[in-house]
Amino acid sequence: MPLLKVRILTIILVIVSLLTRALAGRIHFKLHYDDLDEVSRATVWKNCLGSGPSDLARPNFSDEEIKSLAKLKLNGRQVSTPLHASF
């Protein structure tokens, strides 16, 4: 995986971790959802990485890289929030 992609993913995961801790203390109730399976997480990653302003250049992730990301046990919100915040 190229160094730029590794750096981007590292930043995203740090942001996810910080946001999760920061928001958990402010939530008064939680809704339970079943964990996403790997196929669903891959779909979330593809959709989120493909969204954003059309004039913004985005890295092109291969199917293998998406599968690798999908192995991370994150829910859709944990993936989409920092990605959309970065746009």
N, C-alpha and C positions, 0 to 999 in steps of 0.2 A: 504494500500500500504506500503510495507516495507520501512524502513527509507533510505536504500541505494538508492532505486528507486526514492524516493522523492528528495533526495540530487542531484542525477544525473539530474533529470528533472529541478530542480531549477537552476542548473548551466547552463544547455542548454538554458533555457529561458532568463537568464541574458545575456548570450553570444549573443543570437538572438537580444535582445534589443540593446545591444551595437553595434553590427555589422550593424544593420539597420540604426541607427543614423549616424555611421561613414561613411557608404557607400552612404547614401542619399545625402550628400554634394559633392560627387565626381562624381555623375551621371549627364551627360549632357542632356540626354533624357531618357524618360521612355516609356516602352511598356505596354499597358494596356491588362491585361488578366482578364477574368471573375473570380470571386472568386470560389474556389473549394467547392464542396458540401462535406458533412460530410463523405460520403462513399469514395470519392476521397482522402480526407485528411487521412482517416484511411489507405488506400492503401499506400500513401506516407510514413506514419509513419512505417508501417510494412516493406516496402522495405528498408527504411533507417536504421532502427534498425537491420535488418537482413544482412546488407552489412558490408564490412570491411574485414580486414585480417582474414583468416580462423583459424589462431592460437590464435586469441584474444577471450577471454571469454566474452560473452555478457549476460546481464540480460535477462531473459525470461519473456516477458510481456504477460499477459493474454489478451483475446479478450475484456474483460471489461475495462482493462487499456488502450488498444488501442482506444476503443470507447471514453473513457474519454479524451485522448489526441486529438482525432479527433474533439472534440468540440471546441478546441482552434482555433480561426480563423487565421490560419497561412497559407501562401502559401508554395509550395513545396521547394522553395529556402530557406525560413526561417527555414524550418525543416532540410533540407539536409546539408546546409553549416556547421553549428556548429557540427552536428553529424559526418560528414566526417572529419572535422578538429580534432575531438577528437580521431580519429583512428590514 
